Every structure is written in structure tokens, then in C-alpha cells.
Amino acid sequence: MSDHNKRPDISMQDLASVRRLEAVGFRAWPAASIQYDGSWQIRLTAGHPSKRLNSVNPLDPSDHRDVELRVERAAQRFRAYGRPLVFRQSPLAPPQLDAYFDAHGWRRFDETRVMMAEIGHLDLEDAMDHLPIREIGRYVDSSIQVHGRDPVLKPGLTEVLSSIRPETGFFVIEEADTGPVATALCVHDNDMAGIFELATRSDARRKGHGREVVTTALRWARIRGAEKAWLQVEAENTAAVSLYEGFGFREVYRYDYRQAPEQPADG
């Protein structure tokens, strides 16, 4: 494996932050089925194809026994579910597992940055306020339209959002003549507020809608007592990374996905 692809060494203190953010993330985006093989969390969701909902998530850097056997066991579970086997590799994944994947030609893709900020340090004043909408169905319709996704995903996305246990705000920015132009989901979990599913409609970008919907979501979370905001963004999405860095978010860690060479490219 080249140095470019290696995850950086991370301290024990940082690992504690990773563990907390991983746990908050799992609660904010709940899978339909969760099983464990040792400390490997196996998440499967028949109704939605999201990789975060359909992946193996190793959660202990020291848990690397019987790697080959356990990978095959996971593959059997994914085949039974009709999903391709995907591993989500955060700093909690054992290096020996990455070495196994390298030796067997597993590809690495969709590197994601996990970023965090102190809400009290963010400038949240320069935008209109928007109340969260109450109807999940309306939010799902708006989100699918803004993302440009297939409407067939509506039942699965509705099921995922209905399963979120922490307090959740559904935000939609609309224009009177064109309908929804931006959406975001904010999950308030104790002192943490996670931003998910942020999108701006393709024909309405570079007009400040993304910043507006993030600002109003974080204001909502701040009023409810959230002290830290966090989010996940693909490393190659430079526009979104720039938006978040402009708010004051800073990277805590990265994760990526691994998949066997014989699996389909999209995972």
C-alpha cells in the first residue's frame, strides 16, 4: 500500500473522539439489521442502498483474529441479504485487516472526512431562519428532488428517517416559483449535532442556499443545547469541504471503503 493511501497514526485521545463520533453516527443513521462478529459491526438495510447502512464496521484496532474466516462469514451474510460486501474502514479498523485487503486486491474508494466544530464559535447570524418541517414524507420528497435521486428510494429513506431515535430536524429551503432548492437533516444527540443529507439542487447552486440551510439547522441545534457540530463529507467534494471549513469545521479523522475486486463498482 502506498504512503498516500495509509491512514495516519492516531493517538489514544483521538481514538476516543473517533469512537464517540462513530457511535453518534450509527445512532443518527440507523441500519435495519445490526449484528456483531467480535467488535465488527455488520450493518444491513434491505430498503436503502447507502454504504453506511450496508457495510462491515470494525470498531477495535486490536481485533484482527481469523480475518480471512470472518471476512468470508460476512460475505455470506451480505449475499443472503442481496448486498455486495463492503467494509467501512475508520481509524478503529485493525491495520492487519487493511493489509489483508491489500494482499487480495481489494479496492479503496469514497474517502470521507469527518469534521467537527464548537457551535458557540460558529458565525450563525448571516442567514434567514427556517423552522424544521414536521412531515417526514414532505421532507423525503424534497430531498429526493434536490438530490436528483430515483423516487423508488422513498419508502426506504422514509423508514431510515423514521427509525432515528435522537431529536431530529428536517430542513427544506424553498423558492416560491421553483419549489425545494436545498435540504438538510440535523440530528441532536445530547451535546452533539450532526448534519446529514445536505444538498442543493443542481440548478440553484452558488446562491448561498447550502450555507443558509446549514446555518438554520445549527441554530436549531444550539437552541436545544448542542455544543458541538459534526458532519461527514466525501474528500473529493471540494465545494462542500470549502463550505464547511468556511463555517469553522475542522477534520477529526477520515474513513474509506474497501471492496473485493470481483464486486460491482458502485458497492
Secondary structure, DSSP 8 states (H G I E B T S, - for coil): --GGGS-----HHHHHHHHHHHHHHHHHS--SEEEEETTEEEEE-TT---GGGSEEEE--TT--TTHHHHHHHHHHHHHHHT----EEE-TTS-HHHHHHHHHTT-EEEEEEEEEEEEGGGS---SS-----BS-HHHHHHHHHHHHT--GGGHHHHHHHHHT--SEEEEEEEEETTTEEEEEEEEEEETTEEEEEEEEE-GGG-SSSHHHHHHHHHHHHHHHTT--EEEEEEETT-HHHHHHHHHHT-EEEEEEEEEE-TTS-TT-
